[in-house]
């Protein structure tokens, strides 16, 4: 049973034969008393003050994931978009470009099938598929458990490809460094206005399928303007995963993130005590 | 759609509170939801009774206080109320807003026995 969450129902299988350490902080423990079996009786009601944020539970898992990523020197990107924006193709091309120079791993989120993880695995990097079933988003708890199934990597990049959905994933921090939203030129340029929560939550917008711009009625200028209304100062890169146009700037953005994560690793890890040698 | 998951989180929080504040039943939940919390109050009202079934909060009423978010308008140099992202400052229309709060979903108080 996982100590951070107290989960361990019959539908929750844990595989502890991965030959590596469990990454979770083990400072939480939950008992499983439930008080709902009591009869209401005739006792009078009373008011109790609470002040508790419902997102706090996801946040606790997200914070634990973030501490783990920091200690591993991992740059973690949570890729979000509507279905069909070309996220997986973009990811395959990105992984192919980076895998020779740094460790890369991928967590895939979809309602059903392991198809996306298979496409990533074909590139030769570790990938794990989370199937959310009826769920519409990944949460930090599920990502924490997905990490148990991946051989740990250090000093590299972990991509989390979220469920194709521009609504629900906006509200769930997974512990990533950045959410990156992919908008493609075959969609409407007004998506930032229609789904503002997501474009506010993301730090970078990738405008994908730029090779199709001559054939579609998509204004890059308008898309940038709308994104700026929702999220002033948001970064935007235009690219085509298919033709490779604009990929260099995206890869440079990722390399800079990885460099920062590596540099921060020493800070994130507890410092070993080193005895000063005499005379220094 | 994710309101179902949030209702499950809410029930979990109620169970924790029941242990901490020693009560057995929840009759009414007073929630505060910020305008930028990515939560639809109606979806919460629809999902809560379903998720609460068989728990300490079965049959409990849900009282939602939907709050405006606030932002700092760079153009007006003051704090303004906002209802959603991308609509600009209600006073001057500028989009140069820095969101200050409004993403919360908080349990404020509970009527319990």
Interface residues (C-beta under 8 A of the other chain):
Chain A: X33 X34 X35 X36 X38 X40 X41 X43 X44 X45 X46 X47 X48 X49 X50 X51 X52 X53 X54 X55 X56 X57 X58 X135 X136 X137 X139 X167 X168 X170 X171 X172 X192 X193 X196 X197 X199 X200 X226 X228 X229 X230 X231 X232
Chain B: X1 X2 X5 X6 X9 X10 X12 X13 X15 X17 X18 X19 X21 X23 X24 X25 X27 X36 X37 X38 X39 X54 X55 X56 X57 X58 X84 X85 X86 X88 X95 X96 X97 X98 X99 X103 X104 X105 X106 X107 X108 X109 X110 X111 X112 X113
